[in-house]
Amino acid sequence: MIIDRLPRPFLDEMRTLLGEDEYERYLSAMEETPLSGLRVNSLKISNERLLAAFGNLDPVLWTNNGFYCETGGEYTSHPYYYAGLYYMQEPSAMSSAALLGTEPGEHILDLCAAPGGKSTQIAADLRGDGFLLSNDLSASRARALLKNIELMGIGNCCISCEDSERLKREYPLYFDRILVDAPCSGEGMFRKHPAVIKAWLEHGKDFYCPVQAKLLDDASEMLVPGGTLLYSTCTYNRNENETQIQAFLERHPDFSVDPIPANQGLSASAFLPGTVRLFPQCARAEGHFVARLKKAGERTERRRQGGVLRGKQEEQLLRNLQPALEEFFANSLWKPDFSRLKLQGDYVLEIPKGDVLRPSLRYLRTGLLLGQVSHGRFKPSQALAMFLRAEDWKDSVSFPADDPAVRRYLRGETVDATESGSGYRLFCVDGYPLGFVKQDKLRYKNLYLPGWRMQR
């Protein structure tokens, strides 16, 4: 029983937090099987079309594109998962980005972004219009973030690996909305990930409080007047939640709570009006806390839409590469904006619109990776394939999800062509891109990224 493994000091605090009757309900809920969830990637597919493939799934009430699903390999081994049509995400974790209120055209910062669930949801809400900076201090965690950004077909995102101190110096008063899903003691995940209990015992319940305060303070300096700062944790500890926010408001009187309605499974905080909690006995999810804050003032017009800074040598190299790029994109209805192209070694990227890059910062990715140039020829990237739609490519090829050719492709094998031809083609499942192939008569040479391949 999970209850037998929970620390006694934690249980005593939960009894005080909840009261006797609610505490007993909490204990009962902790013995139930945790639920999994998937969030539909609205950049690629509608809820209705995905549900037509999987059957009716119960909706997650606090977001408009999340659904409960059974834990297991059915969803992570389905070709639609490899097509980036949905993201596997714990249901309570869907609340933060959903409550952020992202609008197309805005500049958004996800300050603690890995592994990418919240960033991919924010990007879907931007609908390709605006800019997302997804940051994580850990380079190893940021690599998982990068894969998920690419898998979901997101092009208007940069990924940085920086601490908040450096970011605030480079992006003062820059972002319209900032999400701080802060590192925390993880008490809300004890049921789903019992290993978190060991870390709790080692560090103590308030270990992350100074880190959270620093993240909030630095985020406040990057937010434009009139902007929104959303803070969330997956813990119950009041010191990391309501007390943390109350202390922030005292330090920053230009901020106030932007109330979140306590409905659809969200419980009103008993300690700070307008903030909400999720409990497993009240919502079909793990523990979570969310506070939405508003900065005083009026938003000004969008800052200058600066171009991409390029040196003379880079400009000349790009001019030399232009014929190869134009030859490749002759088969594509989507065309890159040559004024926003940038080179990183022999890789070509399209930088998001606007004055988004800061030369002194460490970026893992700066926009959409188009591909690699070698010996005057252009080879497209996996990221580009995921970004495109089947209708963007003049002669894309598609197979049904249950066709053995799809799994052969995902395993990196050569696939027989349905008709003779040559050149690059976009390989799709039911009309959704999986990657590129290079056709040689009646064979498709597999260009699926080796690190993404299906292992079975």
C-alpha positions as CSV (number, residue, x, y, z in Angstrom):
1,M,0.0,0.0,0.0
2,I,1.3,3.4,-0.9
3,I,0.0,4.9,2.4
4,D,2.5,2.7,4.3
5,R,5.4,4.3,2.4
6,L,4.3,8.0,2.9
7,P,6.3,9.9,5.5
8,R,4.5,10.4,8.8
9,P,5.2,14.2,8.9
10,F,3.7,14.5,5.4
11,L,0.6,12.7,6.5
12,D,0.2,14.8,9.6
13,E,0.4,18.0,7.4
14,M,-2.2,16.6,5.0
15,R,-4.6,15.9,7.8
16,T,-4.2,19.5,9.0
17,L,-4.5,20.8,5.4
18,L,-7.6,18.8,4.5
19,G,-9.5,18.2,7.8
20,E,-10.5,14.8,9.1
21,D,-13.2,13.8,6.6
22,E,-11.4,15.1,3.5
23,Y,-8.2,13.5,4.7
24,E,-9.9,10.1,4.8
25,R,-11.1,10.6,1.2
26,Y,-7.6,11.5,0.2
27,L,-6.2,8.3,1.7
28,S,-8.7,6.3,-0.1
29,A,-7.9,8.0,-3.4
30,M,-4.2,7.4,-2.9
31,E,-4.8,3.7,-3.1
32,E,-6.5,4.0,-6.5
33,T,-4.6,3.5,-9.8
34,P,-3.2,6.7,-11.1
35,L,-4.7,7.9,-14.4
36,S,-2.8,8.8,-17.6
37,G,-3.8,11.4,-20.1
38,L,-3.2,12.5,-23.7
39,R,-3.5,16.0,-25.0
40,V,-4.5,16.4,-28.7
41,N,-2.0,18.5,-30.7
42,S,-4.4,21.0,-32.3
43,L,-1.6,22.2,-34.6
44,K,-2.1,18.9,-36.5
45,I,-5.5,17.3,-35.8
46,S,-8.9,18.0,-34.3
47,N,-10.3,16.4,-31.1
48,E,-13.0,14.8,-33.2
49,R,-10.7,13.2,-35.7
50,L,-8.4,11.7,-33.1
51,L,-11.3,10.4,-31.0
52,A,-12.6,8.7,-34.2
53,A,-9.4,6.7,-34.2
54,F,-9.3,5.8,-30.5
55,G,-13.0,5.8,-29.6
56,N,-14.6,7.9,-26.9
57,L,-12.3,9.0,-24.1
58,D,-13.4,10.9,-21.1
59,P,-12.4,14.6,-21.3
60,V,-10.1,16.3,-18.8
61,L,-12.3,19.1,-17.6
62,W,-9.8,21.9,-17.1
63,T,-8.5,21.9,-20.7
64,N,-10.3,21.8,-24.0
65,N,-8.1,19.1,-25.7
66,G,-7.1,16.7,-22.9
67,F,-8.5,13.2,-22.4
68,Y,-8.0,10.3,-19.9
69,C,-6.6,7.1,-21.3
70,E,-5.3,3.8,-19.9
71,T,-1.7,3.4,-19.0
72,G,0.1,1.1,-21.4
73,G,1.8,0.8,-24.7
74,E,-1.2,1.3,-27.0
75,Y,-0.9,5.0,-27.2
76,T,2.9,5.3,-27.2
77,S,3.3,2.7,-29.9
78,H,0.6,3.9,-32.2
79,P,1.8,5.5,-35.5
80,Y,-0.2,8.6,-34.6
81,Y,2.1,9.1,-31.6
82,Y,5.0,9.2,-33.9
83,A,3.2,11.6,-36.1
84,G,3.0,14.1,-33.2
85,L,-0.8,14.1,-33.1
86,Y,-0.9,14.0,-29.3
87,Y,1.2,14.3,-26.3
88,M,1.1,11.9,-23.3
89,Q,0.7,14.1,-20.2
90,E,-0.4,13.7,-16.6
91,P,-3.9,15.2,-16.4
92,S,-3.2,17.7,-13.6
93,A,-0.2,19.0,-15.5
94,M,-2.5,20.1,-18.4
95,S,-3.9,22.8,-16.1
96,S,-1.0,25.2,-16.0
97,A,-0.7,26.0,-19.7
98,A,-4.5,25.9,-20.2
99,L,-4.9,28.6,-17.5
100,L,-2.1,30.7,-18.8
101,G,-4.5,32.2,-21.5
102,T,-2.1,32.3,-24.4
103,E,-3.3,34.2,-27.5
104,P,-1.8,34.0,-31.0
105,G,0.8,36.6,-31.7
106,E,2.1,36.9,-28.2
107,H,5.7,36.4,-26.9
108,I,5.7,33.6,-24.2
109,L,8.3,32.3,-21.9
110,D,8.1,28.8,-20.4
111,L,10.9,29.2,-17.8
112,C,11.2,25.6,-16.5
113,A,10.0,23.9,-19.7
114,A,11.4,20.3,-19.8
115,P,10.2,17.8,-20.9
116,G,7.9,19.9,-22.9
117,G,4.2,19.1,-22.1
118,K,3.4,22.7,-21.2
119,S,5.5,24.3,-24.0
120,T,3.8,22.2,-26.7
121,Q,0.4,23.2,-25.3
122,I,1.4,26.9,-25.3
123,A,2.7,26.5,-28.9
124,A,-0.6,25.0,-30.0
125,D,-2.4,27.9,-28.5
126,L,-0.1,30.3,-30.4
127,R,-1.2,28.6,-33.6
128,G,2.1,29.4,-35.3
129,D,1.8,33.1,-34.7
130,G,4.1,34.6,-32.1
131,F,7.2,33.5,-30.3
132,L,7.8,30.9,-27.6
133,L,11.0,30.7,-25.6
134,S,11.3,27.3,-23.9
135,N,14.0,27.3,-21.3
136,D,15.5,24.7,-19.0
137,L,18.6,25.0,-17.0
138,S,19.5,21.3,-17.5
139,A,21.0,20.6,-20.9
140,S,20.1,16.9,-20.7
141,R,16.4,17.7,-19.9
142,A,16.4,20.3,-22.6
143,R,17.3,17.6,-25.2
144,A,14.1,15.8,-24.3
145,L,12.3,19.1,-24.6
146,L,13.8,19.6,-28.1
147,K,12.5,16.3,-29.3
148,N,9.0,17.0,-28.2
149,I,9.0,20.5,-29.7
150,E,10.1,18.9,-33.1
151,L,7.7,16.0,-32.8
152,M,4.8,18.3,-32.3
153,G,5.7,20.3,-35.5
154,I,6.5,23.6,-33.8
155,G,8.5,26.1,-35.8
156,N,8.2,29.4,-33.8
157,C,10.1,28.3,-30.7
158,C,13.7,28.7,-29.4
159,I,15.1,26.4,-26.7
160,S,17.6,27.9,-24.3
161,C,19.6,26.4,-21.4
162,E,20.0,29.3,-19.0
163,D,19.4,30.3,-15.5
164,S,16.8,33.0,-14.9
165,E,19.4,35.6,-13.8
166,R,20.9,35.7,-17.3
167,L,17.6,35.5,-19.1
168,K,16.2,38.6,-17.2
169,R,19.3,40.6,-18.3
170,E,18.7,39.8,-21.9
171,Y,14.9,39.9,-22.1
172,P,13.8,42.8,-19.8
173,L,10.1,43.7,-20.0
174,Y,9.8,41.4,-23.1
175,F,7.2,38.6,-22.6
176,D,3.4,38.9,-22.6
177,R,3.0,35.8,-20.5
178,I,5.4,33.7,-18.5
179,L,4.8,30.2,-17.1
180,V,6.9,29.2,-14.0
181,D,6.1,25.5,-13.4
182,A,8.6,25.5,-10.6
183,P,10.8,22.7,-9.3
184,C,9.2,21.5,-6.0
185,S,9.1,18.8,-3.4
186,G,6.7,16.8,-5.6
187,E,4.2,15.7,-2.9
188,G,1.4,15.6,-5.4
189,M,3.3,12.9,-7.4
190,F,3.8,10.5,-4.5
191,R,1.1,8.2,-5.8
192,K,2.3,8.1,-9.4
193,H,6.0,8.2,-8.7
194,P,6.8,6.8,-5.3
195,A,10.6,7.4,-5.9
196,V,9.8,11.1,-5.3
197,I,9.3,10.2,-1.6
198,K,13.0,9.4,-1.3
199,A,14.0,12.9,-2.5
200,W,11.5,14.4,-0.2
201,L,13.1,12.6,2.8
202,E,16.6,13.6,1.7
203,H,15.9,17.3,1.0
204,G,13.0,18.2,3.3
205,K,9.8,19.8,2.3
206,D,11.1,23.4,1.9
207,F,14.3,22.7,0.0
208,Y,13.0,24.4,-3.2
209,C,11.5,27.5,-1.6
210,P,14.5,29.8,-2.3
211,V,14.7,28.5,-5.9
212,Q,11.0,29.2,-6.4
213,A,11.3,32.7,-5.0
214,K,14.3,33.5,-7.3
215,L,12.4,32.2,-10.4
216,L,9.4,34.4,-9.6
217,D,11.4,37.5,-8.9
218,D,13.4,37.1,-12.2
219,A,10.3,36.3,-14.2
220,S,8.6,39.5,-12.9
221,E,11.4,41.6,-14.6
222,M,10.9,39.9,-17.9
223,L,7.1,40.5,-18.0
224,V,5.6,43.4,-19.8
225,P,3.1,45.7,-17.9
226,G,-0.3,44.2,-18.1
227,G,1.2,40.8,-18.6
228,T,0.4,37.5,-17.0
229,L,2.6,35.4,-14.7
230,L,1.4,31.9,-13.9
231,Y,3.0,29.9,-11.1
232,S,2.4,26.2,-10.6
233,T,3.8,23.3,-8.6
234,C,3.0,19.6,-8.2
235,T,3.1,19.7,-4.4
236,Y,0.7,20.3,-1.5
237,N,3.2,22.2,0.8
238,R,1.7,25.6,1.7
239,N,5.2,27.1,1.9
240,E,5.9,26.3,-1.7
241,N,2.4,27.5,-2.8
242,E,0.2,30.1,-1.1
243,T,3.0,31.4,1.2
244,Q,5.4,31.6,-1.7
245,I,2.9,33.7,-3.7
246,Q,1.9,35.9,-0.7
247,A,5.6,36.7,-0.1
248,F,6.0,37.5,-3.8
249,L,3.1,39.9,-3.8
250,E,4.6,41.7,-0.8
251,R,7.8,42.1,-2.7
252,H,6.1,43.2,-5.9
253,P,3.1,45.4,-5.1
254,D,2.6,45.9,-8.9
255,F,1.3,42.3,-9.1
256,S,-2.1,41.0,-8.0
257,V,-3.9,37.7,-8.1
258,D,-5.8,37.1,-11.3
259,P,-8.6,34.8,-9.9
260,I,-9.0,31.3,-11.4
261,P,-12.6,29.9,-11.1
262,A,-12.8,27.0,-8.8
263,N,-14.8,24.6,-11.0
264,Q,-14.3,21.7,-13.4
265,G,-12.4,19.7,-10.7
266,L,-10.3,22.7,-9.5
267,S,-10.6,23.3,-5.8
268,A,-10.4,26.8,-4.3
269,S,-7.4,27.4,-2.0
270,A,-8.3,27.8,1.6
271,F,-5.3,30.1,2.1
272,L,-5.2,32.5,-0.9
273,P,-8.4,33.5,-2.7
274,G,-8.3,33.2,-6.4
275,T,-5.7,30.4,-6.5
276,V,-6.6,26.7,-7.0
277,R,-5.4,23.3,-6.1
278,L,-6.0,19.8,-7.5
279,F,-6.5,16.8,-5.2
280,P,-6.9,13.2,-6.3
281,Q,-10.1,12.8,-4.2
282,C,-11.7,15.8,-5.9
283,A,-10.2,15.7,-9.4
284,R,-9.2,12.6,-11.5
285,A,-5.5,13.7,-11.3
286,E,-2.5,14.0,-9.1
287,G,-1.8,16.9,-6.8
288,H,-1.2,20.4,-8.2
289,F,-1.3,24.1,-7.3
290,V,-1.9,27.0,-9.7
291,A,-1.7,30.8,-9.1
292,R,-2.2,33.3,-11.9
293,L,-0.9,36.8,-11.4
294,K,-1.4,40.1,-13.3
295,K,1.2,42.8,-13.6
296,A,-0.2,46.4,-13.3
297,G,-0.1,48.7,-16.3
298,E,-1.2,48.6,-19.9
299,R,0.4,46.5,-22.7
300,T,2.2,48.6,-25.3
301,E,2.4,47.8,-29.0
302,R,4.5,44.9,-29.9
303,R,8.2,45.7,-29.8
304,R,10.2,46.2,-33.0
305,Q,10.2,43.2,-35.3
306,G,13.9,43.0,-35.8
307,G,15.5,40.9,-38.5
308,V,18.1,38.2,-38.3
309,L,21.6,39.4,-37.7
310,R,24.1,37.9,-40.2
311,G,27.7,38.7,-41.0
312,K,28.9,39.2,-44.5
313,Q,30.4,35.7,-44.7
314,E,27.1,34.2,-43.6
315,E,25.2,36.3,-46.1
316,Q,27.4,35.1,-48.9
317,L,27.1,31.4,-47.8
318,L,23.3,31.7,-47.8
319,R,23.3,33.3,-51.2
320,N,25.4,30.4,-52.5
321,L,23.0,27.9,-50.9
322,Q,19.9,29.5,-52.2
323,P,19.8,27.5,-55.5
324,A,20.0,24.2,-53.6
325,L,17.2,25.4,-51.2
326,E,15.0,26.6,-54.0
327,E,15.5,23.3,-55.9
328,F,14.4,21.3,-52.8
329,F,11.4,23.5,-51.9
330,A,10.2,23.5,-55.5
331,N,8.1,20.5,-54.5
332,S,6.7,22.3,-51.4
333,L,3.9,24.7,-51.3
334,W,5.3,26.0,-48.0
335,K,8.4,28.2,-48.6
336,P,10.9,29.3,-46.0
337,D,11.4,33.1,-45.5
338,F,15.0,33.6,-46.8
339,S,15.3,36.9,-44.8
340,R,15.0,34.8,-41.6
341,L,17.4,32.0,-42.5
342,K,20.5,31.5,-40.4
343,L,23.4,29.0,-40.5
344,Q,24.8,27.0,-37.6
345,G,27.7,25.2,-39.2
346,D,26.3,23.4,-42.2
347,Y,22.7,23.4,-40.7
348,V,20.1,25.8,-42.0
349,L,17.4,27.2,-39.6
350,E,14.5,29.6,-40.0
351,I,14.5,32.0,-37.0
352,P,11.1,33.0,-35.5
353,K,9.8,36.4,-36.5
354,G,10.9,39.4,-34.4
355,D,13.8,40.4,-32.3
356,V,14.0,37.1,-30.5
357,L,17.7,36.0,-30.3
358,R,20.3,37.2,-27.8
359,P,23.9,36.3,-28.9
360,S,25.2,35.9,-25.4
361,L,22.7,33.1,-24.4
362,R,23.1,29.4,-24.9
363,Y,20.4,28.1,-27.2
364,L,19.9,24.4,-28.0
365,R,17.7,25.4,-31.0
366,T,16.8,28.7,-32.6
367,G,13.7,28.1,-34.5
368,L,12.9,25.5,-37.2
369,L,15.7,23.3,-38.3
370,L,15.2,23.0,-42.1
371,G,18.1,20.6,-42.8
372,Q,21.7,20.2,-43.6
373,V,23.8,21.3,-46.6
374,S,26.6,19.1,-47.8
375,H,28.6,19.5,-51.1
376,G,26.1,22.0,-52.4
377,R,23.1,19.7,-51.7
378,F,20.3,20.1,-49.2
379,K,19.1,17.2,-47.0
380,P,15.9,18.0,-45.1
381,S,15.5,17.5,-41.4
382,Q,13.1,15.4,-39.4
383,A,11.9,18.6,-37.7
384,L,10.9,20.0,-41.1
385,A,8.9,16.9,-42.0
386,M,7.0,17.2,-38.7
387,F,6.4,20.9,-39.3
388,L,4.9,20.4,-42.8
389,R,1.4,19.2,-43.6
390,A,0.9,16.4,-46.2
391,E,-0.8,19.0,-48.5
392,D,2.3,21.2,-48.3
393,W,4.2,18.6,-50.4
394,K,3.2,18.2,-54.0
395,D,3.7,14.4,-54.1
396,S,3.5,13.1,-50.6
397,V,2.8,9.5,-50.0
398,S,0.4,8.1,-47.4
399,F,-0.3,4.7,-45.9
400,P,-3.1,3.6,-43.5
401,A,-2.1,3.3,-39.8
402,D,-2.5,-0.5,-40.0
403,D,-0.4,-1.0,-43.1
404,P,2.8,-2.9,-42.3
405,A,4.7,-0.3,-44.4
406,V,4.2,2.3,-41.6
407,R,5.9,0.3,-38.9
408,R,8.7,-0.7,-41.3
409,Y,9.3,2.9,-41.9
410,L,9.2,3.8,-38.2
411,R,11.8,1.0,-37.6
412,G,14.1,2.6,-40.2
413,E,13.6,0.0,-42.9
414,T,13.4,0.5,-46.7
415,V,9.8,0.5,-47.9
416,D,8.5,-0.6,-51.3
417,A,7.0,2.3,-53.3
418,T,3.5,2.1,-54.8
419,E,4.7,3.6,-58.1
420,S,8.0,4.4,-59.8
421,G,9.6,7.8,-59.2
422,S,12.6,9.7,-57.8
423,G,13.4,12.5,-55.3
424,Y,12.3,13.5,-51.9
425,R,8.8,12.6,-50.8
426,L,6.9,13.2,-47.5
427,F,6.0,9.8,-46.0
428,C,2.7,10.0,-44.1
429,V,0.3,7.9,-42.1
430,D,-3.4,8.6,-42.9
431,G,-2.3,12.0,-44.3
432,Y,-0.1,13.0,-41.3
433,P,3.7,13.3,-42.0
434,L,6.1,10.9,-40.3
435,G,9.3,11.9,-42.1
436,F,11.0,12.1,-45.5
437,V,12.0,9.3,-47.9
438,K,14.1,9.5,-51.0
439,Q,12.6,7.5,-53.8
440,D,14.7,5.4,-56.1
441,K,12.3,3.9,-58.7
442,L,10.2,1.4,-56.7
443,R,11.9,1.9,-53.3
444,Y,11.7,4.5,-50.6
445,K,15.1,5.1,-49.0
446,N,14.3,5.7,-45.3
447,L,15.3,9.1,-43.9
448,Y,13.6,8.7,-40.5
449,L,15.7,10.1,-37.7
450,P,17.6,7.1,-36.1
451,G,17.2,8.3,-32.6
452,W,13.4,8.4,-33.0
453,R,13.0,4.9,-34.4
454,M,10.4,2.4,-33.1
455,Q,12.2,-0.4,-31.2
456,R,9.7,-3.1,-31.9
